[in-house]
Amino acid sequence: MASVSQSSWLERVLFGVFAFLLVWAPLPLASNRSWALGLLASGLWLLLGVTILCLIWRGESVLARLAPGRWPLLLLSLFAVLVFGQSLVLPLGVRALFVPGADTPGPVSVDAFNTQQYLLATLVHLAGFALTLLLARGERGVQVLAGVFVASGVLQALIAILLYASQAEYTFLFMHFEQGARASGTFANWDHLAGYMEMCLSIGIGLMLARMSSGSEREVTRRQKLVALLHFMMSRKMLLRLMLVIMVIALVLTHSRMGNAAFFISLLLVSCIGMARNKRLRKSAFWLVLSLVVVDVVVVGQWIGLDRVMQRLQGTELTQTQVVQLVPGAPREETLEERIRPARQSLAMVAERPWLGFGGASFYTAFPRFKSLELPWYYDHTHNDYVELAADTGLLGLGLLAGVVLLTIRRVVRLWGEQQSRVNRGIAFGGAMAICCLLLHSAVDFNLQMPANGLTFVVMLGLIWVLVPRSTAKNRRASA
Protein backbone atom coordinates (compact mmCIF):
# COMPACT_ATOMS: atom_id res chain seq x y z
CA MET A 1 0.00 0.00 0.00
CA ALA A 2 1.40 3.42 -0.99
CA SER A 3 1.74 6.23 1.52
CA VAL A 4 -0.47 9.29 1.16
CA SER A 5 2.44 11.54 0.14
CA GLN A 6 3.74 9.06 -2.45
CA SER A 7 0.30 8.49 -3.98
CA SER A 8 -0.46 12.22 -4.11
CA TRP A 9 2.87 12.96 -5.81
CA LEU A 10 2.36 10.14 -8.31
CA GLU A 11 -1.15 11.29 -9.16
CA ARG A 12 0.10 14.83 -9.82
CA VAL A 13 2.71 13.44 -12.20
CA LEU A 14 0.09 11.42 -14.08
CA PHE A 15 -2.18 14.47 -14.25
CA GLY A 16 0.72 16.54 -15.59
CA VAL A 17 1.42 13.99 -18.34
CA PHE A 18 -2.27 14.03 -19.30
CA ALA A 19 -2.24 17.83 -19.45
CA PHE A 20 0.88 17.74 -21.65
CA LEU A 21 -0.78 15.32 -24.10
CA LEU A 22 -3.86 17.56 -24.34
CA VAL A 23 -1.67 20.57 -25.14
CA TRP A 24 0.44 18.52 -27.56
CA ALA A 25 -2.50 17.11 -29.55
CA PRO A 26 -3.22 20.22 -31.71
CA LEU A 27 0.44 21.06 -32.36
CA PRO A 28 1.32 18.52 -35.14
CA LEU A 29 -1.46 19.55 -37.57
CA ALA A 30 -4.18 18.61 -35.06
CA SER A 31 -2.63 15.09 -34.89
CA ASN A 32 -4.29 14.44 -38.24
CA ARG A 33 -1.37 12.41 -39.56
CA SER A 34 -0.84 8.68 -39.06
CA TRP A 35 2.39 9.07 -37.09
CA ALA A 36 1.00 11.90 -34.91
CA LEU A 37 -2.19 9.95 -34.24
CA GLY A 38 -0.13 6.87 -33.37
CA LEU A 39 2.00 8.86 -30.91
CA LEU A 40 -1.07 10.41 -29.29
CA ALA A 41 -2.86 7.07 -28.99
CA SER A 42 0.24 5.35 -27.59
CA GLY A 43 0.76 8.10 -25.04
CA LEU A 44 -2.85 8.16 -23.86
CA TRP A 45 -3.26 4.39 -23.59
CA LEU A 46 0.10 3.96 -21.87
CA LEU A 47 -0.93 6.68 -19.43
CA LEU A 48 -4.31 4.99 -18.92
CA GLY A 49 -2.65 1.67 -18.16
CA VAL A 50 -0.19 3.23 -15.71
CA THR A 51 -3.02 5.16 -14.03
CA ILE A 52 -5.10 2.01 -13.55
CA LEU A 53 -2.11 0.12 -12.12
CA CYS A 54 -1.34 3.00 -9.74
CA LEU A 55 -4.92 3.12 -8.49
CA ILE A 56 -4.88 -0.62 -7.88
CA TRP A 57 -1.53 -0.26 -6.09
CA ARG A 58 -3.08 2.38 -3.86
CA GLY A 59 -5.99 0.09 -3.09
CA GLU A 60 -8.57 2.28 -4.82
CA SER A 61 -11.41 1.07 -7.00
CA VAL A 62 -11.00 2.01 -10.66
CA LEU A 63 -14.66 1.25 -11.33
CA ALA A 64 -15.72 3.61 -8.55
CA ARG A 65 -13.91 6.51 -10.24
CA LEU A 66 -15.37 5.61 -13.64
CA ALA A 67 -18.87 5.13 -12.23
CA PRO A 68 -20.16 8.73 -12.64
CA GLY A 69 -19.57 8.61 -16.40
CA ARG A 70 -20.28 4.91 -16.93
CA TRP A 71 -23.11 5.39 -19.45
CA PRO A 72 -21.31 7.74 -21.87
CA LEU A 73 -18.18 5.61 -21.40
CA LEU A 74 -20.20 2.53 -22.36
CA LEU A 75 -21.58 4.24 -25.47
CA LEU A 76 -18.09 5.35 -26.54
CA SER A 77 -16.85 1.78 -25.99
CA LEU A 78 -19.68 0.38 -28.12
CA PHE A 79 -18.80 2.87 -30.85
CA ALA A 80 -15.19 1.62 -30.76
CA VAL A 81 -16.44 -1.99 -31.01
CA LEU A 82 -18.61 -1.02 -33.99
CA VAL A 83 -15.65 0.56 -35.83
CA PHE A 84 -13.48 -2.46 -34.99
CA GLY A 85 -16.13 -4.77 -36.42
CA GLN A 86 -16.22 -2.80 -39.68
CA SER A 87 -12.66 -3.87 -40.55
CA LEU A 88 -13.13 -7.58 -39.73
CA VAL A 89 -13.53 -10.14 -42.52
CA LEU A 90 -17.10 -11.40 -42.14
CA PRO A 91 -18.71 -14.53 -43.57
CA LEU A 92 -20.83 -13.93 -46.64
CA GLY A 93 -24.11 -14.49 -44.78
CA VAL A 94 -23.30 -11.86 -42.17
CA ARG A 95 -21.75 -9.38 -44.60
CA ALA A 96 -24.77 -9.54 -46.89
CA LEU A 97 -26.93 -8.21 -44.06
CA PHE A 98 -25.07 -4.89 -44.10
CA VAL A 99 -23.58 -4.69 -47.60
CA PRO A 100 -26.19 -4.75 -50.39
CA GLY A 101 -25.20 -7.05 -53.24
CA ALA A 102 -22.30 -8.68 -51.37
CA ASP A 103 -21.31 -11.99 -53.00
CA THR A 104 -18.02 -12.75 -51.20
CA PRO A 105 -16.81 -12.73 -47.60
CA GLY A 106 -15.03 -9.57 -46.51
CA PRO A 107 -15.19 -6.52 -44.25
CA VAL A 108 -18.05 -4.03 -44.10
CA SER A 109 -15.59 -1.19 -44.72
CA VAL A 110 -14.68 -0.32 -48.30
CA ASP A 111 -11.29 0.88 -47.01
CA ALA A 112 -10.21 -1.38 -44.15
CA PHE A 113 -6.84 0.36 -43.65
CA ASN A 114 -8.38 3.81 -43.14
CA THR A 115 -11.02 2.28 -40.89
CA GLN A 116 -8.23 0.94 -38.68
CA GLN A 117 -6.82 4.48 -38.53
CA TYR A 118 -10.30 5.69 -37.62
CA LEU A 119 -10.40 3.08 -34.85
CA LEU A 120 -7.15 4.51 -33.51
CA ALA A 121 -8.74 7.98 -33.34
CA THR A 122 -11.77 6.46 -31.60
CA LEU A 123 -9.51 4.84 -29.02
CA VAL A 124 -7.87 8.23 -28.44
CA HIS A 125 -11.27 9.70 -27.59
CA LEU A 126 -12.17 6.74 -25.37
CA ALA A 127 -8.88 6.98 -23.45
CA GLY A 128 -9.26 10.74 -23.07
CA PHE A 129 -12.72 10.39 -21.55
CA ALA A 130 -11.62 7.62 -19.18
CA LEU A 131 -8.51 9.54 -18.05
CA THR A 132 -10.64 12.59 -17.32
CA LEU A 133 -12.80 10.55 -14.98
CA LEU A 134 -9.77 8.95 -13.32
CA LEU A 135 -7.46 11.97 -12.92
CA ALA A 136 -9.63 15.11 -12.68
CA ARG A 137 -10.84 14.58 -9.13
CA GLY A 138 -13.44 16.92 -7.70
CA GLU A 139 -13.99 20.60 -8.36
CA ARG A 140 -10.30 21.43 -7.95
CA GLY A 141 -9.22 18.91 -10.59
CA VAL A 142 -11.90 20.11 -13.00
CA GLN A 143 -10.78 23.73 -12.63
CA VAL A 144 -7.13 22.82 -13.20
CA LEU A 145 -7.92 20.79 -16.32
CA ALA A 146 -10.14 23.62 -17.61
CA GLY A 147 -7.19 25.94 -17.03
CA VAL A 148 -5.02 23.61 -19.13
CA PHE A 149 -7.41 24.06 -22.06
CA VAL A 150 -7.36 27.83 -21.61
CA ALA A 151 -3.55 27.82 -21.60
CA SER A 152 -3.48 25.59 -24.69
CA GLY A 153 -5.99 27.86 -26.41
CA VAL A 154 -3.86 30.93 -25.66
CA LEU A 155 -0.75 29.13 -26.96
CA GLN A 156 -2.53 28.28 -30.21
CA ALA A 157 -3.93 31.82 -30.43
CA LEU A 158 -0.50 33.43 -30.00
CA ILE A 159 1.05 31.13 -32.60
CA ALA A 160 -1.78 31.89 -35.03
CA ILE A 161 -1.61 35.67 -34.46
CA LEU A 162 2.19 35.82 -34.87
CA LEU A 163 2.17 33.71 -38.04
CA TYR A 164 -0.75 35.70 -39.45
CA ALA A 165 1.07 39.00 -38.78
CA SER A 166 4.33 37.71 -40.28
CA GLN A 167 2.64 36.64 -43.52
CA ALA A 168 5.25 33.89 -43.65
CA GLU A 169 5.47 31.20 -46.30
CA TYR A 170 6.96 27.92 -45.11
CA THR A 171 6.66 24.12 -44.99
CA PHE A 172 5.65 22.51 -41.71
CA LEU A 173 5.49 18.71 -41.40
CA PHE A 174 5.59 18.37 -45.22
CA MET A 175 2.65 20.75 -45.67
CA HIS A 176 2.99 24.13 -47.38
CA PHE A 177 1.59 27.16 -45.55
CA GLU A 178 1.01 30.72 -46.77
CA GLN A 179 0.10 32.88 -43.78
CA GLY A 180 -1.54 36.29 -43.96
CA ALA A 181 -4.91 35.55 -45.55
CA ARG A 182 -6.52 33.69 -42.64
CA ALA A 183 -5.03 32.55 -39.34
CA SER A 184 -4.55 28.79 -39.04
CA GLY A 185 -1.79 28.35 -36.45
CA THR A 186 -0.59 24.75 -36.27
CA PHE A 187 -3.80 23.49 -37.90
CA ALA A 188 -3.93 22.56 -41.58
CA ASN A 189 -7.34 24.25 -41.87
CA TRP A 190 -8.35 27.61 -40.39
CA ASP A 191 -11.90 26.38 -39.72
CA HIS A 192 -10.49 23.69 -37.45
CA LEU A 193 -8.48 26.29 -35.53
CA ALA A 194 -11.76 28.19 -35.17
CA GLY A 195 -13.40 25.05 -33.78
CA TYR A 196 -10.59 24.61 -31.27
CA MET A 197 -10.83 28.27 -30.24
CA GLU A 198 -14.59 27.92 -29.74
CA MET A 199 -14.14 25.06 -27.28
CA CYS A 200 -11.25 26.68 -25.36
CA LEU A 201 -13.15 29.98 -25.16
CA SER A 202 -16.27 28.18 -23.93
CA ILE A 203 -14.49 26.38 -21.10
CA GLY A 204 -12.59 29.60 -20.32
CA ILE A 205 -15.87 31.48 -19.92
CA GLY A 206 -17.14 28.68 -17.71
CA LEU A 207 -13.99 28.88 -15.58
CA MET A 208 -14.43 32.66 -15.31
CA LEU A 209 -18.00 32.21 -14.06
CA ALA A 210 -16.86 29.52 -11.63
CA ARG A 211 -14.49 32.04 -10.02
CA MET A 212 -16.95 34.94 -9.90
CA SER A 213 -19.18 35.52 -6.91
CA SER A 214 -22.92 35.40 -7.37
CA GLY A 215 -23.26 38.88 -5.99
CA SER A 216 -24.59 40.20 -2.72
CA GLU A 217 -27.88 41.85 -2.01
CA ARG A 218 -26.44 44.19 0.64
CA GLU A 219 -25.73 47.78 -0.30
CA VAL A 220 -22.12 48.81 -0.79
CA THR A 221 -20.56 52.25 -0.87
CA ARG A 222 -18.77 53.74 -3.85
CA ARG A 223 -15.49 53.27 -2.06
CA GLN A 224 -16.19 49.58 -1.58
CA LYS A 225 -17.10 49.28 -5.25
CA LEU A 226 -13.84 50.98 -6.25
CA VAL A 227 -11.84 48.68 -3.96
CA ALA A 228 -13.61 45.66 -5.43
CA LEU A 229 -12.83 46.88 -8.97
CA LEU A 230 -9.15 47.39 -8.15
CA HIS A 231 -9.04 43.98 -6.52
CA PHE A 232 -10.46 42.44 -9.71
CA MET A 233 -7.91 44.29 -11.87
CA MET A 234 -5.08 42.76 -9.82
CA SER A 235 -6.56 39.27 -9.52
CA ARG A 236 -6.13 36.09 -11.53
CA LYS A 237 -9.60 36.66 -12.95
CA MET A 238 -8.30 39.68 -14.85
CA LEU A 239 -5.50 37.56 -16.30
CA LEU A 240 -8.07 34.98 -17.36
CA ARG A 241 -10.18 37.75 -18.92
CA LEU A 242 -7.17 38.92 -20.98
CA MET A 243 -6.58 35.35 -22.11
CA LEU A 244 -10.15 35.22 -23.39
CA VAL A 245 -9.50 38.40 -25.39
CA ILE A 246 -6.44 36.84 -27.02
CA MET A 247 -8.44 33.77 -28.05
CA VAL A 248 -11.23 35.92 -29.47
CA ILE A 249 -8.65 37.75 -31.59
CA ALA A 250 -7.42 34.43 -33.01
CA LEU A 251 -11.00 33.27 -33.64
CA VAL A 252 -11.82 36.43 -35.57
CA LEU A 253 -8.56 36.21 -37.57
CA THR A 254 -9.52 32.76 -38.84
CA HIS A 255 -12.31 34.58 -40.74
CA SER A 256 -14.34 31.41 -40.28
CA ARG A 257 -17.98 32.19 -41.02
CA MET A 258 -19.62 29.44 -39.01
CA GLY A 259 -16.82 29.40 -36.42
CA ASN A 260 -17.48 33.00 -35.41
CA ALA A 261 -21.23 32.74 -35.85
CA ALA A 262 -21.43 29.53 -33.80
CA PHE A 263 -19.44 31.04 -30.93
CA PHE A 264 -21.45 34.24 -30.60
CA ILE A 265 -24.81 32.52 -31.16
CA SER A 266 -23.90 29.95 -28.50
CA LEU A 267 -22.73 32.68 -26.14
CA LEU A 268 -26.02 34.56 -26.35
CA LEU A 269 -28.24 31.46 -26.42
CA VAL A 270 -26.61 29.63 -23.51
CA SER A 271 -26.38 32.88 -21.52
CA CYS A 272 -30.10 33.53 -21.91
CA ILE A 273 -30.98 29.97 -20.91
CA GLY A 274 -28.56 29.99 -17.99
CA MET A 275 -29.74 33.33 -16.63
CA ALA A 276 -33.37 32.32 -16.99
CA ARG A 277 -32.83 29.05 -15.11
CA ASN A 278 -30.53 30.30 -12.38
CA LYS A 279 -30.91 33.62 -10.58
CA ARG A 280 -27.55 33.19 -8.83
CA LEU A 281 -25.84 32.95 -12.24
CA ARG A 282 -27.74 35.90 -13.67
CA LYS A 283 -25.65 38.85 -12.48
CA SER A 284 -22.18 37.42 -13.10
CA ALA A 285 -23.17 35.93 -16.46
CA PHE A 286 -24.78 39.19 -17.59
CA TRP A 287 -21.71 41.32 -16.92
CA LEU A 288 -19.32 38.76 -18.40
CA VAL A 289 -21.36 38.36 -21.58
CA LEU A 290 -21.77 42.14 -21.86
CA SER A 291 -18.01 42.62 -21.60
CA LEU A 292 -17.39 39.91 -24.19
CA VAL A 293 -19.79 41.53 -26.64
CA VAL A 294 -18.71 45.14 -26.06
CA VAL A 295 -14.96 44.71 -25.61
CA ASP A 296 -14.25 41.65 -27.76
CA VAL A 297 -16.69 42.24 -30.61
CA VAL A 298 -17.18 45.99 -30.87
CA VAL A 299 -13.69 47.17 -29.90
CA VAL A 300 -11.24 44.32 -30.52
CA GLY A 301 -13.25 42.75 -33.33
CA GLN A 302 -13.47 45.92 -35.38
CA TRP A 303 -9.80 46.66 -34.82
CA ILE A 304 -8.55 43.27 -36.04
CA GLY A 305 -10.95 42.79 -38.93
CA LEU A 306 -14.35 41.48 -37.87
CA ASP A 307 -15.66 43.29 -40.94
CA ARG A 308 -13.74 40.74 -43.03
CA VAL A 309 -15.85 37.98 -41.49
CA MET A 310 -19.02 39.96 -42.18
CA GLN A 311 -17.97 40.38 -45.82
CA ARG A 312 -17.54 36.62 -46.11
CA LEU A 313 -21.01 36.06 -44.63
CA GLN A 314 -22.56 38.61 -46.97
CA GLY A 315 -20.69 37.10 -49.91
CA THR A 316 -22.05 33.63 -49.19
CA GLU A 317 -24.57 33.36 -52.01
CA LEU A 318 -26.64 30.40 -53.13
CA THR A 319 -25.31 30.65 -56.65
CA GLN A 320 -22.04 29.44 -58.06
CA THR A 321 -21.61 32.40 -60.39
CA GLN A 322 -20.23 34.74 -57.74
CA VAL A 323 -16.63 34.30 -56.67
CA VAL A 324 -15.67 35.99 -53.42
CA GLN A 325 -11.96 36.75 -52.98
CA LEU A 326 -11.25 39.03 -50.06
CA VAL A 327 -7.46 38.89 -50.26
CA PRO A 328 -5.55 38.80 -53.56
CA GLY A 329 -3.95 35.41 -54.02
CA ALA A 330 -6.11 33.79 -51.33
CA PRO A 331 -8.11 30.64 -52.11
CA ARG A 332 -11.50 31.14 -53.76
CA GLU A 333 -14.41 31.32 -51.32
CA GLU A 334 -16.92 28.50 -51.36
CA THR A 335 -20.54 29.51 -51.75
CA LEU A 336 -23.19 28.10 -49.42
CA GLU A 337 -24.49 25.89 -52.21
CA GLU A 338 -21.01 24.45 -52.81
CA ARG A 339 -20.58 23.77 -49.10
CA ILE A 340 -23.86 21.90 -48.56
CA ARG A 341 -24.07 20.05 -51.88
CA PRO A 342 -21.60 17.25 -50.95
CA ALA A 343 -23.52 16.61 -47.73
CA ARG A 344 -26.81 16.48 -49.57
CA GLN A 345 -25.47 14.02 -52.14
CA SER A 346 -23.87 11.94 -49.37
CA LEU A 347 -27.34 11.13 -48.05
CA ALA A 348 -27.52 8.51 -50.81
CA MET A 349 -24.66 6.71 -49.04
CA VAL A 350 -26.69 6.62 -45.82
CA ALA A 351 -29.73 5.33 -47.71
CA GLU A 352 -27.71 2.48 -49.26
CA ARG A 353 -26.06 1.36 -46.01
CA PRO A 354 -28.15 2.76 -43.16
CA TRP A 355 -26.97 0.56 -40.28
CA LEU A 356 -23.17 0.24 -40.33
CA GLY A 357 -22.21 2.61 -43.14
CA PHE A 358 -19.23 2.24 -45.46
CA GLY A 359 -16.57 2.10 -42.74
CA GLY A 360 -14.84 4.70 -40.62
CA ALA A 361 -12.77 7.23 -42.62
CA SER A 362 -13.93 5.65 -45.88
CA PHE A 363 -15.90 8.65 -47.11
CA TYR A 364 -13.42 9.79 -49.75
CA THR A 365 -13.17 6.21 -51.09
CA ALA A 366 -16.91 5.62 -51.33
CA PHE A 367 -18.19 9.08 -52.26
CA PRO A 368 -17.01 9.25 -55.92
CA ARG A 369 -19.66 6.67 -56.84
CA PHE A 370 -22.39 8.93 -55.47
CA LYS A 371 -21.30 12.43 -56.43
CA SER A 372 -22.68 14.07 -59.54
CA LEU A 373 -20.76 15.69 -62.37
CA GLU A 374 -21.67 19.07 -60.82
CA LEU A 375 -19.01 18.33 -58.19
CA PRO A 376 -15.74 18.16 -60.15
CA TRP A 377 -13.53 18.59 -57.08
CA TYR A 378 -12.01 15.98 -54.83
CA TYR A 379 -13.71 15.64 -51.43
CA ASP A 380 -12.00 13.89 -48.53
CA HIS A 381 -14.77 15.04 -46.16
CA THR A 382 -18.39 16.02 -46.63
CA HIS A 383 -18.27 19.29 -44.62
CA ASN A 384 -21.02 17.99 -42.35
CA ASP A 385 -20.08 15.86 -39.34
CA TYR A 386 -23.57 14.41 -38.96
CA VAL A 387 -23.84 13.16 -42.52
CA GLU A 388 -20.24 11.92 -42.58
CA LEU A 389 -20.67 10.00 -39.33
CA ALA A 390 -23.84 8.41 -40.68
CA ALA A 391 -22.15 7.56 -43.99
CA ASP A 392 -19.05 6.12 -42.30
CA THR A 393 -20.54 4.35 -39.26
CA GLY A 394 -24.24 4.19 -40.09
CA LEU A 395 -27.17 5.47 -38.11
CA LEU A 396 -26.12 3.09 -35.33
CA GLY A 397 -22.77 4.84 -34.92
CA LEU A 398 -24.34 8.29 -35.16
CA GLY A 399 -26.91 7.27 -32.56
CA LEU A 400 -24.26 6.08 -30.10
CA LEU A 401 -22.39 9.39 -30.26
CA ALA A 402 -25.62 11.36 -30.10
CA GLY A 403 -26.44 9.42 -26.94
CA VAL A 404 -23.18 10.59 -25.33
CA VAL A 405 -24.01 14.23 -26.08
CA LEU A 406 -27.65 13.96 -24.97
CA LEU A 407 -26.68 12.31 -21.67
CA THR A 408 -24.15 15.08 -21.06
CA ILE A 409 -26.74 17.78 -21.80
CA ARG A 410 -28.99 16.14 -19.23
CA ARG A 411 -26.10 16.26 -16.74
CA VAL A 412 -25.53 19.94 -17.55
CA VAL A 413 -29.15 20.72 -16.69
CA ARG A 414 -28.69 19.10 -13.27
CA LEU A 415 -25.51 21.08 -12.61
CA TRP A 416 -27.25 24.35 -13.44
CA GLY A 417 -29.59 24.24 -10.45
CA GLU A 418 -29.53 27.13 -7.98
CA GLN A 419 -28.48 24.79 -5.16
CA GLN A 420 -25.28 23.90 -7.03
CA SER A 421 -21.84 25.32 -6.26
CA ARG A 422 -20.25 28.11 -8.31
CA VAL A 423 -17.88 25.60 -9.92
CA ASN A 424 -20.73 23.31 -10.94
CA ARG A 425 -22.70 26.17 -12.45
CA GLY A 426 -19.72 27.76 -14.18
CA ILE A 427 -18.23 24.61 -15.73
CA ALA A 428 -21.71 23.45 -16.76
CA PHE A 429 -22.16 26.80 -18.52
CA GLY A 430 -18.84 26.35 -20.35
CA GLY A 431 -19.68 22.76 -21.26
CA ALA A 432 -23.07 23.80 -22.61
CA MET A 433 -21.40 26.49 -24.74
CA ALA A 434 -18.83 24.01 -26.10
CA ILE A 435 -21.58 21.56 -27.03
CA CYS A 436 -23.69 24.26 -28.66
CA CYS A 437 -20.70 25.61 -30.64
CA LEU A 438 -19.73 22.20 -32.01
CA LEU A 439 -23.33 21.22 -32.80
CA LEU A 440 -23.74 24.38 -34.88
CA HIS A 441 -20.30 24.31 -36.50
CA SER A 442 -20.57 20.60 -37.36
CA ALA A 443 -23.50 21.34 -39.67
CA VAL A 444 -21.12 22.85 -42.26
CA ASP A 445 -17.70 21.50 -41.27
CA PHE A 446 -15.87 18.41 -39.99
CA ASN A 447 -14.18 19.43 -36.75
CA LEU A 448 -14.94 16.08 -35.11
CA GLN A 449 -12.90 14.30 -37.79
CA MET A 450 -9.77 16.02 -36.45
CA PRO A 451 -8.24 13.92 -33.62
CA ALA A 452 -7.18 16.96 -31.57
CA ASN A 453 -10.59 18.63 -31.75
CA GLY A 454 -12.43 15.37 -31.11
CA LEU A 455 -10.22 14.64 -28.08
CA THR A 456 -10.73 18.16 -26.71
CA PHE A 457 -14.49 17.88 -27.09
CA VAL A 458 -14.66 14.47 -25.41
CA VAL A 459 -12.50 15.57 -22.46
CA MET A 460 -14.69 18.65 -21.98
CA LEU A 461 -17.70 16.35 -21.87
CA GLY A 462 -15.82 14.27 -19.31
CA LEU A 463 -15.37 17.31 -17.07
CA ILE A 464 -19.15 17.55 -16.78
CA TRP A 465 -19.28 13.96 -15.53
CA VAL A 466 -16.56 14.48 -12.93
CA LEU A 467 -18.62 17.15 -11.15
CA VAL A 468 -21.12 15.78 -8.65
CA PRO A 469 -24.53 17.48 -8.42
CA ARG A 470 -25.04 18.70 -4.88
CA SER A 471 -28.23 16.74 -4.32
CA THR A 472 -26.41 13.56 -5.28
CA ALA A 473 -23.58 14.32 -2.88
CA LYS A 474 -26.03 14.92 -0.03
CA ASN A 475 -27.85 11.66 -0.74
CA ARG A 476 -24.55 9.75 -0.68
CA ARG A 477 -23.58 11.28 2.67
CA ALA A 478 -27.01 10.45 4.06
CA SER A 479 -26.82 6.83 2.96
CA ALA A 480 -23.22 6.39 4.23
Buried (B, 14 or more C-beta within 10 A) or exposed (E): EBEEEEBEEBBEEBBEBBBEBBBBBBBBBBBBBEEBBBBBBEBBBEBBEBBBEBBEEBEBEBEEBBEBBEBBBBBBBBBBEBBBBBBBEBEEEBBBEBBEEBEEEBBBBBBBBBBBBBBBBBBBBBBBBBBBBBBBBEBEBBBBBBBBBBBBBBBBBBBBBEBBEEEEEEEEEEEEBBBBBBBBBBBBBBBBBBBBBBBBBBBBBBBBBBBBEBBEEEEEEEEEEEEEEEEEEEEEBEEBBEBBBBBBBBBBBBBBBBBBBBBBBBBEBBBEBBBEBBEBBBBBBBEBBEBBBEBBBEEBBEEBBBEBBBBBEEBBBEEEEEEBEBEEEBEEBBBBBBBBBBBEBBBEBBEBBEBBBBBBBBBBBBBEEBBEEEBEEEBEBBBBBBBBBBBBBBBBBBBBBBBBBBBBBEBBBBBBBEEBBBBBBBBBBBBBBBBBBBBBBBBBBBBBBBBBBBBBBBBBBBBBBBBBBBEEEEEEEEEE
